[in-house]
Amino acid sequence: MTLTPTTLQDDHVLLEPLAPHHAPDLEAAAADGELWNLWFTSAPAPGQASGYIEKALAGLAANAMLPFAVREKSSGQIVGTTRFYDFVPELPRIAIGYTWYAKRWQKSHLNTACKRLLLQHAFETLGCVAVEFHTDHRNLDSQRAIERLGAHKDGVLRAHKRRPDGSLRDTVCYSILAGEWPDVQRWLTMRLTRLSAQN
């Protein structure tokens, strides 16, 4: 099975295949909140968006990643990025991550909309048996956001990776199984309806 660039969308968000021409828009989105200064995020620093995209596309070429630019529909603006990664086609199984949004869109309906689209693609198109989420044990906001999706906390991989500053990170691991997807989908749809009414 090969990961193929595709467009995913609903009434709130358009996930379009990440491409080199997105570099200026990603730099602008990352500048909203100076996200590169957050040691637990993957957002590129000024002047580094092109290299960030190149690495994501190398992952696509290796059939390990499927990266997207996130376009918020009401404004038409690129407001962040997300991707599938750690693809295991034999099962198949995949992870969702490398996700960040401009500060003004954090804690809005946007993340719920994106995750619903990605999970639907993973389970209903790719036929995955499970979807994983990984986050830094110090990133409590990310952990709470993943838990709000209905994901199960599987455990912690200690001294798992190095952060951009070279320090060691413990990685908190979550998953959603294919059999859990119908209930998760219903929950996300209800949550999205409520959150979008508040924005």
C-alpha positions as CSV (number, residue, x, y, z in Angstrom):
1,M,0.0,0.0,0.0
2,T,1.3,3.4,-1.0
3,L,0.4,6.7,0.7
4,T,-1.0,9.0,-2.0
5,P,-1.3,12.8,-1.7
6,T,-5.0,13.7,-1.4
7,T,-7.2,16.5,-0.3
8,L,-9.5,16.1,2.7
9,Q,-12.2,18.7,3.6
10,D,-15.4,19.5,5.4
11,D,-17.3,22.7,6.1
12,H,-14.6,24.0,8.3
13,V,-11.2,23.1,7.0
14,L,-9.3,22.0,3.9
15,L,-6.3,19.7,4.2
16,E,-4.3,20.0,1.0
17,P,-1.1,18.1,0.1
18,L,1.9,20.0,1.5
19,A,4.0,21.5,-1.2
20,P,7.0,23.9,-1.6
21,H,4.7,26.8,-2.4
22,H,3.2,26.6,1.1
23,A,6.5,27.9,2.7
24,P,5.6,31.6,3.0
25,D,2.1,30.8,4.4
26,L,3.6,28.4,7.0
27,E,6.1,31.0,8.0
28,A,3.3,33.5,8.5
29,A,1.2,31.0,10.5
30,A,4.2,30.1,12.7
31,A,4.8,33.8,13.4
32,D,1.4,34.1,15.0
33,G,2.6,33.2,18.5
34,E,6.3,32.7,17.5
35,L,5.7,29.0,17.7
36,W,9.3,28.1,17.0
37,N,10.2,29.3,20.5
38,L,8.0,26.5,22.0
39,W,10.5,23.7,22.7
40,F,7.9,21.0,22.3
41,T,6.6,22.0,18.9
42,S,7.9,21.2,15.4
43,A,7.0,24.6,13.9
44,P,9.9,26.0,11.7
45,A,11.8,29.1,12.7
46,P,11.9,32.0,10.3
47,G,13.6,31.1,7.0
48,Q,13.3,27.3,7.7
49,A,9.9,26.5,6.3
50,S,11.3,25.3,2.9
51,G,13.6,22.8,4.6
52,Y,10.7,21.7,6.9
53,I,8.6,21.0,3.8
54,E,11.5,19.2,2.1
55,K,11.9,16.8,5.0
56,A,8.1,16.1,5.0
57,L,8.2,15.4,1.3
58,A,11.2,13.1,1.7
59,G,9.0,11.2,4.2
60,L,6.3,11.0,1.6
61,A,8.7,9.7,-1.0
62,A,9.8,7.0,1.5
63,N,6.1,6.0,1.9
64,A,6.4,6.9,5.6
65,M,4.5,10.2,5.8
66,L,1.6,12.0,4.2
67,P,1.8,15.7,5.0
68,F,-0.9,18.4,4.7
69,A,-1.2,22.2,4.9
70,V,-4.2,23.2,6.9
71,R,-6.4,25.9,5.3
72,E,-9.2,27.4,7.4
73,K,-12.2,27.7,5.1
74,S,-13.9,30.9,6.4
75,S,-10.7,33.0,5.9
76,G,-9.1,31.0,3.1
77,Q,-5.8,31.2,5.0
78,I,-3.2,28.5,5.6
79,V,-3.1,28.3,9.4
80,G,-0.8,25.4,10.1
81,T,0.1,21.8,9.2
82,T,-0.4,18.2,10.2
83,R,0.6,14.8,8.8
84,F,0.3,11.1,8.9
85,Y,3.6,9.4,9.8
86,D,5.2,6.1,11.0
87,F,3.1,4.2,8.4
88,V,3.2,0.4,8.7
89,P,1.5,-0.9,5.5
90,E,1.6,-4.6,6.6
91,L,-1.1,-4.0,9.3
92,P,-1.8,-1.2,8.2
93,R,-1.2,1.2,11.1
94,I,-0.3,4.9,11.1
95,A,0.3,7.9,13.4
96,I,-1.0,11.4,13.3
97,G,1.2,14.3,14.4
98,Y,3.6,17.1,13.5
99,T,0.5,19.2,14.1
100,W,0.7,22.9,14.9
101,Y,-1.6,25.9,14.2
102,A,-1.3,29.6,14.4
103,K,-1.9,30.8,17.9
104,R,-5.3,32.4,17.1
105,W,-6.6,29.0,16.0
106,Q,-5.4,27.0,18.9
107,K,-8.1,25.7,21.2
108,S,-10.8,26.3,18.6
109,H,-12.9,23.9,16.5
110,L,-10.0,23.6,14.0
111,N,-8.2,20.7,15.6
112,T,-11.3,18.7,16.1
113,A,-12.2,19.2,12.4
114,C,-8.7,18.2,11.2
115,K,-8.5,15.1,13.4
116,R,-12.0,13.9,12.3
117,L,-11.0,14.1,8.7
118,L,-7.6,12.4,9.3
119,L,-9.1,9.6,11.4
120,Q,-11.8,9.1,8.8
121,H,-9.2,8.8,6.0
122,A,-7.1,6.4,8.1
123,F,-9.9,4.0,9.0
124,E,-12.2,4.3,6.1
125,T,-9.8,4.8,3.2
126,L,-6.5,3.3,4.3
127,G,-8.2,0.6,6.3
128,C,-5.9,1.0,9.3
129,V,-6.4,-1.2,12.3
130,A,-5.1,1.5,14.7
131,V,-4.1,5.2,14.7
132,E,-1.4,6.4,17.0
133,F,-0.7,9.8,18.6
134,H,2.6,10.7,20.3
135,T,3.5,13.8,22.3
136,D,6.1,15.1,24.7
137,H,5.3,14.3,28.3
138,R,5.8,17.9,29.2
139,N,3.2,19.1,26.6
140,L,0.2,18.9,28.8
141,D,-2.0,20.9,26.4
142,S,-1.3,18.3,23.7
143,Q,-2.0,15.4,26.0
144,R,-5.4,16.9,27.0
145,A,-6.2,17.6,23.3
146,I,-5.5,14.0,22.3
147,E,-7.5,12.7,25.3
148,R,-10.5,14.8,24.2
149,L,-10.4,12.9,20.9
150,G,-11.3,9.8,22.8
151,A,-7.8,8.2,22.4
152,H,-6.6,5.6,24.8
153,K,-3.3,6.3,26.7
154,D,-1.1,3.3,26.0
155,G,2.0,4.3,28.0
156,V,5.2,6.3,28.1
157,L,8.4,5.7,26.1
158,R,11.2,7.1,28.4
159,A,14.2,8.9,26.9
160,H,12.6,8.2,23.5
161,K,13.8,11.2,21.4
162,R,15.8,14.3,21.6
163,R,14.1,17.7,21.4
164,P,15.4,20.4,19.1
165,D,17.5,21.8,21.9
166,G,19.1,18.4,22.5
167,S,17.4,17.5,25.7
168,L,15.9,14.0,26.1
169,R,12.1,13.7,25.8
170,D,9.8,11.1,27.2
171,T,7.0,10.3,24.7
172,V,3.4,9.7,25.8
173,C,1.7,7.3,23.4
174,Y,-2.0,7.1,22.6
175,S,-4.1,5.1,20.1
176,I,-7.6,4.6,18.7
177,L,-8.5,1.2,17.3
178,A,-10.6,0.6,14.2
179,G,-13.5,-0.9,16.3
180,E,-13.5,2.3,18.4
181,W,-13.8,4.6,15.4
182,P,-17.6,4.7,15.1
183,D,-18.0,6.0,18.7
184,V,-15.1,8.4,18.4
185,Q,-16.6,9.7,15.1
186,R,-19.9,10.4,16.8
187,W,-18.2,12.1,19.7
188,L,-16.1,14.3,17.4
189,T,-19.1,15.3,15.3
190,M,-21.0,16.4,18.4
191,R,-17.9,18.2,19.8
192,L,-17.4,20.0,16.4
193,T,-20.9,21.1,16.3
194,R,-20.7,22.6,19.8
195,L,-17.3,24.2,19.2
196,S,-18.1,25.7,15.8
197,A,-21.1,27.4,17.3
198,Q,-18.9,29.1,19.8
199,N,-16.5,30.5,17.1
